[in-house]
Amino acid sequence: MIAVRASEAPGRVGYVIGRKSMRLAVDRNRLRRRLRERVRVARPALADWDVIVRVRRTVLRRDIAAAVDEATLLIGRLAGATR
């Protein structure tokens, strides 16, 4: 995850999930939807940040939940940094 202070509020959020990380588009979209939901819940605390959620390692279908949990942890840390 990459985060910098946003020049304008509210900050933006982008997702980078390449085909090398996840072969099937259905799996990439499933991960993106789950990440988007986690960011939506934390959105008020992230309003001052521009965030890029980037998947760099291979994620298998069975590991999507673990990847979402890791992103949730990082989002929580970022949200706590704004307080």
N, C-alpha and C positions, 0 to 999 in steps of 0.2 A: 504494500500500500504506500502510495506517495501522497503527501499532504502539504500544502502551502497555504498561507493566509490568503483569503480571497480579496481581490481588489474591489469587488462590489458584493454586497450582500443581496440575495443569498448566494452562497458558494455553489460551484458546480460539482457534479460527480460523473466520472467516466469509468467504463469497464473495458479492460483489455484481456480477452480470452482467445488466444490463437489456436489455430487448427493443430499445431504441434503439441499443445498442451492437452487438448481434448479432440479426438478425431471426429466424433459425430456432432453435427450441428444441434441435434436434439439435446445432447448432453450439455453443450455450451450454453444453449438457451435456458435449460433447466437451472444451471448454476447461476446464470445472469439474473433470472427471475427471483431466485432465492436471495441473492446478494442485494438486489434492488429493494426487496421487502425489508431486509435488515437495515438498510440505509434509510428507508422511509420512516421507520420507527424512531431512529436516532436523529432524524433530520433537524429538529429544533436545536440540538446541541452542536450540529455540524454546520450551521448557517454561516459561520465565519471562515470556512475552509473550502478550498478547491481540493478535491480528492480524486485520485486515480487508483482503482482497485485492479491490480495486474496479477494474472496467474502466470507464474514463471516455470513451475514444475508440472510434470504430467499428473493429471488428475483422472483417476478411473471413475467409472459410474458409481461404484460402491463407496468411493471416497468423497463424494460431493458434500455429504453432511459434515464431514470433518473439515473440509475446506470452508464451508459456511461458518462453522464454529470458530475457526481460526480468524476469519475476517470479522466476526462479531466481537471477538476479543480485541482486535486492533481498533475497531470502530469505537468500542467502549473506552479504550485508552485515549484515543483522540478526543472523544467527547469529554472525558475527565480533564484533559489538558486545557480546555476552554474555560473551566470554572475558576 
